[in-house]
Amino acid sequence: MKQYIYRFVVTNALTLFYGFLTLVIFLWNYVRNPFRNPWEQKLRLVPPAPLSDPKYGIHKNIKVNGIKLHYVESGDPSKPLMIFLHGFPEFWYSWRYQILEFKKDYWCIAVDMRGYGDSERVEDVSAYKLNLLIDDIKYLVKELGREKCILVSHDWGGAIANAIRNAYPEIVSALIMLASMSTAASIHEIWNNSKQFLMSWYFFLFRLPWLPEQFVSMNDLEIHDKILLVPGNTYVDKQDVECYKYWFCKPYALTPPINYYRANFDYVANDKYYKDNVPMLVVHAAKDLYINKTVLEAMKKQYEYIETVIVDGVGHALQQHDPDRINKIIRDFLAKNNL
């Protein structure tokens, strides 16, 4: 009981603290330049050219679990099904390098998760509960006419893919998680590891209404520049960033992604030890600013069949900033498991 009271008090105190800090940031932006509106965004009416480049595949929509999901399909439908699940704040385009690499050997489906990109946006916060998010993908596999799939995931997509693996192991041939952690490991590390606790500051901020959307949208969605544009890295350029901003500058585009945090902050994870033989690979980025490497040890305590890799010299968006190395890690893992 004391533990729950402690977490309740700390959670609400930090939520208010980070909310106050965000207001201070807003005020500071105004003081620095009182004649500039930090929420004024560039008008983006035409999709950037890469979003319609046929080399990435065909754009399709499908009705599953009561909502419309958009996805990009590439490869031969007779090959093994590989589904890509993105994180925050992303959409299918974050998998462009993996689509190009794996479409010759797999039937690749890069999904816009519920509330993202061209997928349906639902207003109710409860529509983003984890059980609904995992059922979206379960029914997607079914609607695609398959019984199994390889799940390749990043960030929030990894938490969802991991939950699918736990709830429906029979539909998962293999699970690959990039810069991500299971819900159980996330909860454990946030409350038992001071570094992860500090790295997860945005979990607390994102519980608030309205304010997080204003924070993320500041300075023409500058958050995407900070996450994606790395000096000296040639894999992500300004046109790629414009692809993200094209979708996230739209009205109400930020609320559904942030609702993932609002809907699941109090999620109670299962501490079960999983012995079922689902091959699982977790790849950690050594320069990740949001996930501490200690989550790897926490996850090893959950699963009997798990392989972990730490990739040096790269940050959270590792599949975009170092695609050749990440693609090789994925391919070697699949080959080792005869997939």
C-alpha positions in Angstrom: 0.0 0.0 0.0 2.8 2.4 0.9 4.4 1.8 -2.5 1.1 2.8 -4.3 0.7 5.9 -2.2 4.3 6.9 -2.9 3.9 6.4 -6.6 0.6 8.3 -6.6 2.1 11.3 -4.8 5.3 11.3 -6.9 3.4 10.9 -10.2 1.1 13.8 -9.5 3.9 16.0 -8.1 6.1 15.5 -11.1 3.2 16.0 -13.5 2.6 19.4 -12.0 6.3 20.1 -11.9 6.9 19.3 -15.6 3.7 21.2 -16.5 5.0 24.3 -14.6 8.4 23.9 -16.3 6.7 23.8 -19.7 4.9 27.0 -18.9 8.2 28.6 -18.0 9.6 27.5 -21.4 6.6 29.1 -23.1 7.2 32.3 -21.1 10.9 32.4 -21.9 10.1 32.0 -25.6 7.8 35.0 -25.4 10.4 37.1 -23.5 13.1 36.3 -26.0 10.9 37.3 -29.0 7.5 38.9 -28.0 6.6 39.5 -31.7 7.0 36.0 -32.8 4.3 33.3 -32.3 6.1 30.1 -31.3 3.0 28.1 -32.5 2.9 29.5 -36.0 3.5 26.7 -38.4 4.5 26.6 -42.0 1.5 25.9 -44.2 1.9 22.4 -45.7 -0.8 21.6 -48.2 1.1 19.3 -50.6 2.7 16.0 -49.4 6.5 15.9 -49.8 7.5 13.8 -52.8 9.0 10.9 -50.8 5.6 10.0 -49.3 4.3 9.0 -52.8 7.5 7.4 -54.0 6.5 4.0 -55.5 9.8 2.4 -54.4 8.4 2.2 -50.9 5.2 0.4 -52.0 1.5 0.8 -52.4 -0.7 2.8 -50.0 -3.7 1.0 -48.7 -6.4 1.2 -46.1 -8.1 -1.5 -44.2 -10.9 -1.7 -41.6 -9.9 -3.6 -38.5 -11.1 -3.6 -34.9 -13.7 -1.0 -35.8 -11.3 1.6 -37.2 -9.5 2.4 -40.5 -5.7 1.7 -40.6 -3.5 3.0 -43.3 -0.4 1.0 -44.3 2.2 0.8 -47.0 2.6 -2.6 -48.7 5.7 -3.8 -50.5 7.0 -7.2 -51.6 5.5 -10.5 -52.6 2.3 -11.5 -50.7 3.4 -15.2 -51.0 6.5 -14.4 -48.8 6.5 -14.4 -45.0 4.6 -11.5 -43.5 6.7 -8.8 -41.9 4.8 -6.0 -40.1 6.5 -2.8 -39.0 5.1 -0.8 -36.0 6.4 2.7 -35.5 6.8 4.8 -32.3 6.2 8.4 -31.2 6.2 10.8 -32.9 6.5 8.9 -36.2 4.4 7.1 -38.9 5.1 4.5 -41.6 7.9 6.5 -43.2 10.3 5.8 -40.3 10.6 2.3 -41.8 11.6 3.4 -45.4 15.1 1.9 -45.2 13.8 -1.4 -43.8 11.1 -1.6 -46.5 13.8 -1.3 -49.2 16.0 -3.9 -47.5 13.4 -6.6 -46.7 10.8 -6.3 -49.5 12.6 -8.8 -51.7 12.4 -11.5 -49.1 9.3 -10.7 -47.1 5.8 -9.3 -47.6 6.3 -5.9 -45.9 3.5 -4.0 -44.2 4.4 -0.7 -42.6 1.5 0.5 -40.5 0.3 3.9 -39.5 -0.7 3.1 -35.9 -4.2 4.0 -34.7 -4.4 7.8 -34.5 -1.2 8.4 -36.6 -0.7 9.5 -40.2 -3.5 8.6 -42.5 -5.0 6.1 -40.0 -8.3 7.0 -38.2 -8.1 9.4 -35.3 -10.4 8.6 -32.4 -11.2 11.3 -29.9 -11.8 9.3 -26.8 -8.6 8.8 -24.7 -9.7 5.3 -23.7 -9.6 4.3 -27.4 -5.8 4.2 -27.1 -5.7 1.6 -24.3 -3.0 -1.1 -24.9 -5.5 -3.9 -25.3 -7.1 -2.1 -28.2 -3.8 -1.3 -29.8 -2.7 -4.9 -29.8 -6.0 -6.1 -31.1 -5.6 -3.7 -34.1 -2.6 -5.7 -35.2 -4.1 -9.1 -34.3 -7.0 -8.4 -36.6 -4.8 -6.8 -39.2 -2.9 -10.1 -39.5 -6.2 -12.0 -39.8 -7.6 -9.5 -42.4 -4.4 -10.0 -44.4 -5.1 -13.7 -44.6 -2.2 -14.8 -42.4 -1.9 -16.8 -39.2 1.6 -15.5 -38.3 3.9 -12.5 -38.8 7.3 -11.2 -38.0 6.9 -8.0 -35.9 9.6 -5.3 -36.3 9.0 -2.4 -33.9 10.4 0.8 -32.5 9.7 2.9 -29.4 5.9 2.7 -28.6 5.5 0.2 -31.5 7.9 -2.0 -29.5 5.8 -1.9 -26.4 2.7 -2.8 -28.4 4.5 -5.5 -30.3 5.8 -7.0 -27.0 2.3 -7.0 -25.6 1.1 -8.8 -28.8 3.8 -11.4 -28.3 2.6 -11.9 -24.7 -1.1 -12.0 -25.4 -1.1 -13.8 -28.7 2.2 -15.7 -29.1 0.6 -18.0 -31.6 0.5 -15.2 -34.3 4.2 -14.1 -33.8 6.9 -15.9 -35.6 9.5 -13.5 -34.2 9.7 -10.2 -32.4 12.3 -7.5 -33.0 12.2 -4.4 -30.8 14.4 -1.4 -31.6 15.0 1.3 -28.9 12.0 0.0 -26.9 11.1 -1.8 -23.8 8.3 -4.1 -22.5 5.6 -2.5 -20.3 6.8 -4.5 -17.3 10.4 -3.5 -17.8 9.4 0.1 -18.4 7.4 0.3 -15.1 10.1 -1.5 -13.2 12.9 0.7 -14.4 11.1 4.0 -14.1 10.4 3.3 -10.4 13.6 1.4 -9.5 16.3 3.1 -11.6 17.0 6.8 -11.1 18.5 7.3 -14.6 15.5 5.8 -16.4 13.2 7.8 -14.0 14.8 11.0 -15.2 14.9 9.9 -18.8 11.1 9.3 -18.7 10.2 12.9 -17.7 7.8 13.2 -20.7 5.7 10.3 -19.4 4.6 12.6 -16.6 4.2 15.7 -18.7 2.1 13.9 -21.3 -0.5 13.0 -18.6 -1.7 16.6 -18.7 -4.4 17.9 -21.1 -3.6 20.4 -23.9 -0.2 21.5 -22.6 1.8 18.6 -24.2 0.4 19.3 -27.6 1.5 22.9 -27.3 5.0 21.8 -26.2 5.5 19.3 -29.1 4.2 21.7 -31.7 6.4 24.7 -30.7 8.7 26.3 -33.2 7.1 24.6 -36.2 7.4 21.1 -34.7 11.0 21.6 -33.8 10.9 18.3 -31.9 11.3 16.4 -35.2 14.4 18.5 -36.1 16.0 17.7 -32.8 15.2 13.9 -32.9 15.9 13.3 -36.6 18.6 15.8 -37.8 22.0 14.7 -36.6 25.1 16.6 -37.7 27.1 14.5 -40.2 24.4 11.9 -40.7 23.3 11.7 -44.3 20.5 9.2 -43.9 17.9 11.7 -42.7 17.7 15.2 -44.3 15.4 18.2 -44.1 13.0 16.7 -46.7 12.6 13.6 -44.6 11.8 15.9 -41.6 9.2 17.7 -43.8 7.5 14.3 -44.3 6.9 14.1 -40.6 5.9 17.7 -40.2 3.4 17.4 -43.1 1.3 14.9 -41.0 1.9 16.3 -37.5 1.0 19.9 -38.4 -2.5 18.9 -39.3 -5.4 19.8 -36.9 -5.7 17.3 -34.0 -2.7 15.3 -35.3 -0.8 15.4 -32.0 -3.5 14.5 -29.5 -4.0 10.9 -30.5 -0.3 10.0 -30.3 0.0 11.7 -26.9 -3.2 9.9 -25.8 -1.1 6.7 -25.9 0.6 8.0 -22.8 -2.5 9.4 -21.2 -4.4 6.1 -21.6 -1.7 3.8 -20.4 0.3 5.5 -17.7 -1.4 3.5 -15.0 -1.2 0.2 -16.9 -0.5 -2.7 -14.6 2.0 -5.0 -16.3 2.1 -8.8 -16.0 5.2 -10.1 -14.2 4.9 -13.5 -15.8 8.0 -15.3 -17.0 7.5 -16.4 -20.6 9.0 -19.7 -21.7 7.2 -20.1 -25.0 9.6 -20.3 -27.9 9.1 -17.0 -29.7 12.4 -15.7 -30.9 12.9 -12.2 -29.6 15.6 -9.6 -30.4 15.9 -6.3 -28.4 18.3 -3.7 -29.9 19.4 -0.8 -27.7 21.0 2.4 -29.0 24.0 3.4 -26.9 23.2 7.1 -27.3 19.5 6.8 -26.6 18.3 9.8 -24.6 15.0 8.1 -23.5 15.9 4.5 -22.7 18.6 3.3 -20.4 20.5 0.1 -21.2 19.4 -1.5 -17.9 16.1 -2.3 -19.4 17.8 -5.1 -21.3 18.6 -6.9 -18.0 15.1 -6.3 -16.8 13.7 -7.9 -20.0 16.0 -10.9 -19.7 14.3 -11.7 -16.5 11.0 -11.9 -18.3 11.8 -14.1 -21.3 13.6 -17.4 -21.8 14.2 -16.8 -25.5 15.6 -13.3 -25.8 18.7 -11.9 -27.5 20.0 -8.4 -26.8 22.3 -6.1 -28.8 23.7 -2.7 -28.0 24.6 -0.5 -31.0 27.3 2.0 -30.4 27.4 5.5 -31.8 23.7 5.9 -32.5 20.7 7.4 -30.8 16.9 6.7 -30.4 16.1 6.8 -34.2 18.6 4.1 -34.9 16.7 2.4 -37.8 16.9 5.7 -39.7 20.3 7.0 -38.7 22.2 3.7 -39.2 20.0 1.6 -41.4 22.7 -0.6 -42.9 23.9 -1.8 -39.5 20.4 -2.2 -38.1 19.2 -4.1 -41.2 22.1 -6.5 -40.9 21.4 -7.1 -37.2 17.8 -7.9 -38.1 18.7 -10.1 -41.1 21.3 -12.1 -39.1 18.7 -12.7 -36.3 16.1 -13.9 -38.8 18.6 -16.2 -40.6 19.7 -17.7 -37.3 16.1 -18.6 -36.5 15.4 -19.9 -40.1 13.0 -17.1 -40.8 
